[in-house]
C-alpha cells in the first residue's frame, strides 16, 4: 500500500478517535465544526438540555419538545381567531372545532408514527407519548378528520375553516420543529456546509443503524433537517399571509398550504436518516409527493370553476354566515339583557310586587320559543343560500365551456 495512503488512513483514524472521545466527554453539546473560519462558540459546541424545567413540588418534567409544540399551538390559535370573522366564521362555534382538532391531531400523530415506525413500537405503546414518537402528517390528517366532522356539525363551511387553519399549521410546524433540535433528531446525511451539526446523540443514532446508513459517517457533521423544514414553513406562512386577502375561493389557502409544505417536505425527507417506511418507500415522501400533485390539480380546477361560475359565494357572503356572526356579535348584549331581566324579576319577588309582565318578556326573548325561533331563522338562512346556489343568476356561465354557444343563441334571437 502506498505510504501516503497509509498516512492518510492513520490520520483519519486518529481524527475519528479524537472526535469520538470529544463527543463522549461532552454528550450534552452540539457542535458546528464547519461554521466560520476561526474559533467561535458554535465550533466549540453549545450545551443543550431537552428538559426545559421541572415543576416544583410534584417533580413533573417539562421537555422543550412539548413546550415548543404548546407555544406553537398557542400562537397558531391566536392568529387563527383573528382570521375567523373576516372569513365569515363564528369564533364561538369554531372553538368546538379547534378543541376537537387538537385532540384529533395528537391522536393522529401518535397513531401514524406507531403504524409506520421501524423500531418495533406497537399499539400498546400508544399512550407512552412522553417517550417520543409523533408524526406531523398524522397530526394534520387527524386534525382535519376530527375537527372537520365537528365543523360540519356546528354549521360552518369546512373549506373556509381550512383556510383559517392552514397558516396556523405552518406556525405550529415552524416553532415545533425546534423541539427536534433539543432532542437531536430529524437530521440527515453528512454535509460540509457551515450549518452541519454533530453531537453524541446523532453519532450514536448513526452508529446504531450502521447496517442501513452505510453511507453516513457517524463522526462527521450532518444536515439539520428540522432547520430546513422550520425555515420552509416560516417562508410559507409569510407567503400565505400576504396572499390571504387575494384568495379566489374558500379552500384555496389550504390547497396552497398542502402543495407548499408537500414540495418542501418531499426533498427534505430525502435527506433524513430517521424516516418512517412503508416497505422500501419513505412514507412522508410518498404523502408529500401526492399532496403536491393533488393540490396542483385541485387548485387549477377550482380556480377555473370560480372564474367561470357567476354565482360562487365565499362563506362570509352567505346568509348563514351573516346570521351566525350576528348572533355571535349580539351574544354579550343578549346575556347582559338576560341578566338584568332576571335581576328585575328577583327584585319584584322580594318586594312582593307583580312580576308577571317581566316573566312574560323573559320567555318571549329567552324562552324555548325564542331559542326555537333563532334556530328556524338559521335554517331559513341556509335554505336561502341553497336556493340561490341552485338557481344561479342570468350571468352564470357553465364550467362545461358552452358559453360561446349561449352567446350565439342570444345573438340569433
C-alpha positions as CSV (number, residue, x, y, z in Angstrom):
1,X,0.0,0.0,0.0
2,X,1.3,3.5,-0.9
3,X,2.8,5.3,2.1
4,X,0.7,8.4,1.5
5,X,-2.5,6.4,1.6
6,X,-1.4,4.7,4.8
7,X,-0.6,8.1,6.4
8,X,-4.0,9.5,5.3
9,X,-5.8,6.5,6.8
10,X,-3.9,6.7,10.0
11,X,-4.6,10.4,10.3
12,X,-8.3,9.8,9.6
13,X,-8.5,7.1,12.2
14,X,-6.8,9.4,14.7
15,X,-9.1,12.2,13.9
16,X,-12.2,10.0,14.2
17,X,-11.0,8.7,17.6
18,X,-10.4,12.3,18.8
19,X,-13.9,13.3,17.6
20,X,-15.4,10.3,19.3
21,X,-13.7,11.0,22.6
22,X,-14.7,14.7,22.5
23,X,-18.3,13.8,21.9
24,X,-18.3,11.1,24.7
25,X,-16.8,13.6,27.2
26,X,-19.5,16.3,26.2
27,X,-22.7,14.4,25.5
28,X,-24.8,17.5,26.1
29,X,-23.0,19.6,23.5
30,X,-23.9,20.2,19.8
31,X,-21.0,21.2,17.5
32,X,-20.9,23.0,14.2
33,X,-17.4,22.2,13.1
34,X,-17.6,24.0,9.7
35,X,-19.1,27.2,10.9
36,X,-16.8,30.2,10.3
37,X,-13.1,30.3,9.6
38,X,-11.8,30.9,13.1
39,X,-12.7,29.6,16.6
40,X,-16.3,30.5,17.7
41,X,-18.9,29.4,20.2
42,X,-20.6,27.2,17.6
43,X,-17.4,25.3,16.8
44,X,-16.6,24.9,20.4
45,X,-20.1,23.5,21.0
46,X,-23.3,24.7,22.7
47,X,-24.8,22.8,25.6
48,X,-28.4,21.9,25.3
49,X,-30.8,20.1,27.6
50,X,-34.0,18.5,26.4
51,X,-35.6,19.4,29.8
52,X,-37.0,22.9,29.8
53,X,-37.9,22.9,33.6
54,X,-39.3,20.8,36.4
55,X,-42.4,21.8,38.2
56,X,-41.5,22.2,41.9
57,X,-43.4,20.1,44.4
58,X,-44.8,17.4,42.0
59,X,-41.4,16.9,40.3
60,X,-43.1,16.9,36.8
61,X,-40.6,17.4,34.0
62,X,-41.5,19.6,31.1
63,X,-39.4,19.0,27.9
64,X,-38.5,21.5,25.3
65,X,-40.2,19.4,22.6
66,X,-43.6,19.5,24.3
67,X,-43.2,23.1,25.4
68,X,-42.4,24.3,21.9
69,X,-45.3,22.4,20.4
70,X,-47.5,24.1,23.0
71,X,-46.1,27.5,22.2
72,X,-46.6,26.9,18.5
73,X,-50.3,25.8,19.1
74,X,-50.9,28.9,21.3
75,X,-49.6,31.3,18.7
76,X,-51.5,29.5,15.9
77,X,-54.7,29.7,17.8
78,X,-54.2,33.5,18.4
79,X,-53.6,34.0,14.7
80,X,-56.5,31.8,13.7
81,X,-59.0,33.5,15.8
82,X,-58.1,36.9,14.3
83,X,-58.8,35.4,10.8
84,X,-62.1,33.8,11.6
85,X,-64.6,36.6,11.4
86,X,-63.1,38.0,8.1
87,X,-63.7,34.5,6.7
88,X,-67.3,34.5,8.0
89,X,-66.6,32.1,10.8
90,X,-68.3,32.4,14.2
91,X,-65.4,32.1,16.7
92,X,-67.8,30.6,19.3
93,X,-68.8,27.7,17.0
94,X,-65.3,27.3,15.8
95,X,-64.0,26.8,19.3
96,X,-65.5,23.3,19.3
97,X,-63.7,22.6,16.0
98,X,-60.4,23.8,17.4
99,X,-60.6,21.7,20.6
100,X,-61.6,18.6,18.7
101,X,-59.0,19.3,16.0
102,X,-56.2,19.5,18.6
103,X,-57.3,16.2,20.1
104,X,-57.5,14.6,16.7
105,X,-54.0,15.9,15.8
106,X,-52.4,14.4,18.9
107,X,-54.2,11.0,18.4
108,X,-53.4,11.0,14.6
109,X,-49.8,12.0,15.1
110,X,-49.2,9.2,17.5
111,X,-51.1,6.5,15.6
112,X,-49.4,7.4,12.3
113,X,-46.0,7.1,14.0
114,X,-46.7,3.8,15.6
115,X,-48.1,2.3,12.3
116,X,-45.1,3.3,10.2
117,X,-42.2,3.1,12.6
118,X,-39.5,0.5,12.1
119,X,-38.3,0.5,15.7
120,X,-40.7,-2.2,16.9
121,X,-43.2,0.1,18.6
122,X,-46.7,-1.4,19.0
123,X,-50.2,-0.1,19.6
124,X,-49.8,-1.0,23.3
125,X,-47.3,1.9,23.4
126,X,-49.9,4.4,22.2
127,X,-50.2,6.3,25.4
128,X,-46.4,6.4,26.1
129,X,-46.3,9.8,24.3
130,X,-43.7,11.2,26.7
131,X,-41.2,8.6,25.4
132,X,-41.4,10.2,22.0
133,X,-43.0,9.4,18.6
134,X,-45.2,11.9,16.8
135,X,-45.6,12.4,13.1
136,X,-46.7,15.7,11.5
137,X,-48.6,14.2,8.6
138,X,-50.6,12.0,11.1
139,X,-51.3,15.1,13.1
140,X,-52.6,17.0,10.1
141,X,-54.8,14.1,9.0
142,X,-56.2,13.6,12.5
143,X,-56.9,17.3,12.9
144,X,-58.8,17.5,9.6
145,X,-60.8,14.4,10.2
146,X,-61.9,15.0,13.8
147,X,-62.1,18.8,13.5
148,X,-63.8,18.6,10.2
149,X,-66.6,16.5,11.5
150,X,-67.3,18.9,14.3
151,X,-67.0,21.9,11.9
152,X,-69.8,20.4,9.8
153,X,-71.9,19.6,12.9
154,X,-71.6,23.3,14.1
155,X,-72.9,24.6,10.7
156,X,-69.6,26.0,9.4
157,X,-68.2,25.6,5.9
158,X,-65.2,23.2,6.2
159,X,-63.3,24.8,3.3
160,X,-63.4,28.2,4.9
161,X,-62.3,26.8,8.2
162,X,-59.4,25.0,6.5
163,X,-58.3,28.4,5.0
164,X,-58.0,29.7,8.5
165,X,-56.1,26.7,9.9
166,X,-53.6,26.3,7.0
167,X,-51.4,29.2,8.1
168,X,-51.8,28.0,11.7
169,X,-50.4,24.7,10.8
170,X,-47.3,26.4,9.4
171,X,-46.9,28.5,12.6
172,X,-47.1,25.3,14.7
173,X,-44.7,23.4,12.5
174,X,-42.2,26.2,12.3
175,X,-41.9,26.5,16.0
176,X,-42.5,22.9,16.9
177,X,-39.6,21.7,14.7
178,X,-37.1,23.3,17.1
179,X,-38.1,20.6,19.6
180,X,-36.2,18.2,17.3
181,X,-33.1,20.3,17.8
182,X,-33.3,19.8,21.6
183,X,-33.9,16.1,21.1
184,X,-31.2,15.9,18.4
185,X,-33.4,14.1,15.9
186,X,-34.9,14.7,12.5
187,X,-31.4,15.0,10.9
188,X,-30.0,13.9,7.6
189,X,-26.9,12.6,5.9
190,X,-23.4,14.1,6.1
191,X,-22.7,17.6,4.9
192,X,-19.8,20.0,4.8
193,X,-22.0,23.1,4.9
194,X,-21.4,25.7,7.7
195,X,-24.6,24.7,9.4
196,X,-23.8,21.0,9.6
197,X,-24.1,19.8,13.2
198,X,-22.6,17.0,15.2
199,X,-23.4,15.6,18.7
200,X,-23.0,12.5,20.7
201,X,-26.7,11.6,20.2
202,X,-26.5,11.9,16.4
203,X,-23.3,9.9,16.3
204,X,-24.9,7.2,18.5
205,X,-28.0,7.0,16.3
206,X,-26.0,6.6,13.1
207,X,-23.7,4.0,14.8
208,X,-26.7,2.0,16.0
209,X,-28.1,2.0,12.4
210,X,-24.9,1.4,10.6
211,X,-26.4,-1.6,8.7
212,X,-28.9,0.7,6.9
213,X,-26.9,4.0,7.0
214,X,-23.9,2.6,5.3
215,X,-23.0,5.9,3.5
216,X,-23.3,8.1,6.6
217,X,-20.2,8.8,8.8
218,X,-21.3,9.0,12.5
219,X,-18.5,11.3,13.3
220,X,-18.9,13.9,10.6
221,X,-21.5,16.8,10.5
222,X,-25.0,16.0,9.3
223,X,-27.8,18.0,7.8
224,X,-30.1,19.7,10.4
225,X,-33.3,18.8,8.5
226,X,-35.5,20.2,11.2
227,X,-34.0,23.7,10.5
228,X,-34.7,23.4,6.8
229,X,-38.3,22.5,7.5
230,X,-38.7,25.2,10.0
231,X,-37.4,27.9,7.6
232,X,-39.6,26.4,4.8
233,X,-42.7,26.7,7.0
234,X,-41.8,30.2,8.0
235,X,-41.5,31.3,4.4
236,X,-44.7,29.5,3.5
237,X,-46.6,31.3,6.4
238,X,-45.4,34.7,5.2
239,X,-46.5,34.0,1.6
240,X,-49.9,32.6,2.6
241,X,-50.5,35.5,5.0
242,X,-49.7,38.0,2.2
243,X,-51.9,36.2,-0.3
244,X,-54.8,35.6,2.1
245,X,-56.8,38.6,1.0
246,X,-56.4,37.7,-2.7
247,X,-57.9,34.2,-2.4
248,X,-60.4,33.3,-5.1
249,X,-62.4,30.6,-3.3
250,X,-62.8,29.0,0.1
251,X,-60.2,26.3,0.5
252,X,-57.6,27.9,-1.8
253,X,-55.2,28.8,1.1
254,X,-55.4,25.2,2.4
255,X,-54.7,23.7,-1.1
256,X,-51.7,26.1,-1.4
257,X,-50.5,25.0,2.0
258,X,-50.7,21.3,1.1
259,X,-48.7,21.9,-2.1
260,X,-46.2,24.2,-0.5
261,X,-45.5,22.0,2.5
262,X,-45.5,18.9,0.4
263,X,-43.0,20.3,-2.0
264,X,-40.5,21.2,0.7
265,X,-41.1,18.0,2.7
266,X,-40.6,15.8,-0.3
267,X,-37.0,17.0,-0.8
268,X,-36.1,17.4,2.9
269,X,-37.4,13.9,3.7
270,X,-35.0,12.6,1.1
271,X,-32.1,13.8,3.3
272,X,-33.3,12.3,6.6
273,X,-31.9,9.3,8.2
274,X,-34.8,8.5,10.5
275,X,-37.7,8.3,8.1
276,X,-40.8,6.2,8.6
277,X,-41.1,3.5,5.9
278,X,-43.8,1.5,4.1
279,X,-41.7,-1.3,2.7
280,X,-38.8,0.5,1.0
281,X,-40.7,3.7,0.5
282,X,-40.4,6.7,2.7
283,X,-44.0,7.3,3.8
284,X,-43.7,11.0,4.3
285,X,-42.1,11.4,0.9
286,X,-44.9,9.5,-0.7
287,X,-47.6,11.5,1.1
288,X,-45.7,14.8,0.3
289,X,-45.5,14.0,-3.4
290,X,-49.2,13.0,-3.6
291,X,-50.1,16.3,-1.8
292,X,-48.1,18.3,-4.4
293,X,-49.8,16.7,-7.4
294,X,-53.3,16.7,-5.8
295,X,-53.1,20.3,-4.7
296,X,-52.0,21.4,-8.2
297,X,-54.9,19.6,-9.8
298,X,-57.4,20.9,-7.3
299,X,-56.1,24.5,-7.5
300,X,-56.4,24.6,-11.3
301,X,-59.9,23.0,-11.2
302,X,-61.4,25.3,-8.6
303,X,-59.7,28.4,-10.0
304,X,-61.3,27.6,-13.3
305,X,-64.6,26.8,-11.8
306,X,-64.9,30.0,-9.7
307,X,-63.7,32.1,-12.7
308,X,-66.4,30.7,-15.0
309,X,-69.2,30.4,-12.4
310,X,-71.1,33.6,-11.8
311,X,-72.8,32.5,-8.6
312,X,-69.9,31.4,-6.4
313,X,-70.0,32.9,-2.9
314,X,-67.4,32.9,-0.2
315,X,-68.7,31.7,3.1
316,X,-68.7,35.2,4.6
317,X,-71.1,36.2,1.8
318,X,-73.7,33.6,2.7
319,X,-76.9,34.3,4.7
320,X,-75.9,31.5,7.2
321,X,-72.6,33.1,7.9
322,X,-74.2,36.6,8.4
323,X,-76.8,35.1,10.7
324,X,-74.2,33.2,12.8
325,X,-71.9,36.3,13.1
326,X,-74.9,38.5,14.0
327,X,-75.8,36.0,16.7
328,X,-72.2,36.0,17.9
329,X,-72.0,39.8,17.9
330,X,-75.2,40.1,19.9
331,X,-74.4,37.3,22.4
332,X,-72.9,39.6,25.1
333,X,-75.7,42.1,24.8
334,X,-78.2,39.3,25.0
335,X,-76.6,37.8,28.1
336,X,-76.5,41.3,29.7
337,X,-80.2,41.9,29.0
338,X,-81.0,38.4,30.3
339,X,-79.1,39.0,33.5
340,X,-80.8,42.4,34.0
341,X,-84.3,40.9,33.5
342,X,-83.6,38.1,36.0
343,X,-82.4,40.8,38.4
344,X,-85.7,42.8,38.0
345,X,-87.8,39.6,38.4
346,X,-86.0,38.7,41.7
347,X,-86.3,42.3,43.0
348,X,-90.0,42.3,42.2
349,X,-90.4,39.0,44.0
350,X,-88.5,40.3,47.0
351,X,-90.7,43.4,47.2
352,X,-93.9,41.5,46.8
353,X,-94.7,43.3,43.5
354,X,-96.2,41.8,40.4
355,X,-93.6,40.3,38.0
356,X,-95.9,38.6,35.5
357,X,-95.1,41.0,32.7
358,X,-91.4,40.7,33.4
359,X,-91.6,36.9,33.2
360,X,-93.6,37.1,30.0
361,X,-90.9,39.4,28.5
362,X,-88.2,37.0,29.6
363,X,-89.9,34.0,28.0
364,X,-90.5,35.9,24.8
365,X,-86.9,36.8,24.5
366,X,-85.0,33.9,26.0
367,X,-87.5,31.0,26.4
368,X,-87.9,27.8,24.4
369,X,-89.9,29.5,21.7
370,X,-87.2,32.2,21.4
371,X,-84.5,29.6,21.0
372,X,-86.6,27.7,18.5
373,X,-87.2,30.9,16.5
374,X,-83.4,31.6,16.3
375,X,-82.9,28.0,15.1
376,X,-85.6,28.4,12.5
377,X,-84.1,31.7,11.3
378,X,-80.7,29.9,10.9
379,X,-82.5,27.1,8.9
380,X,-84.2,29.8,6.7
381,X,-80.8,31.4,6.0
382,X,-79.4,28.0,5.0
383,X,-82.4,27.4,2.8
384,X,-82.0,30.8,1.1
385,X,-78.3,30.0,0.4
386,X,-79.2,26.7,-1.1
387,X,-81.9,28.2,-3.3
388,X,-79.5,30.8,-4.6
389,X,-76.9,28.2,-5.4
390,X,-79.4,26.0,-7.2
391,X,-80.8,29.0,-9.2
392,X,-77.8,31.0,-10.5
393,X,-78.1,34.5,-11.9
394,X,-78.6,35.2,-15.6
395,X,-74.9,36.0,-15.8
396,X,-74.0,32.5,-14.8
397,X,-71.6,30.7,-17.2
398,X,-71.2,27.0,-17.3
399,X,-67.8,25.3,-16.5
400,X,-68.6,22.9,-19.3
401,X,-67.4,25.5,-21.8
402,X,-70.7,26.2,-23.7
403,X,-70.5,29.9,-23.1
404,X,-69.9,30.8,-26.7
405,X,-72.9,28.7,-27.8
406,X,-75.2,30.6,-25.4
407,X,-73.9,33.9,-26.6
408,X,-74.6,32.9,-30.3
409,X,-78.1,31.8,-29.4
410,X,-78.9,35.1,-27.8
411,X,-77.5,37.0,-30.8
412,X,-79.7,35.0,-33.3
413,X,-82.8,35.9,-31.3
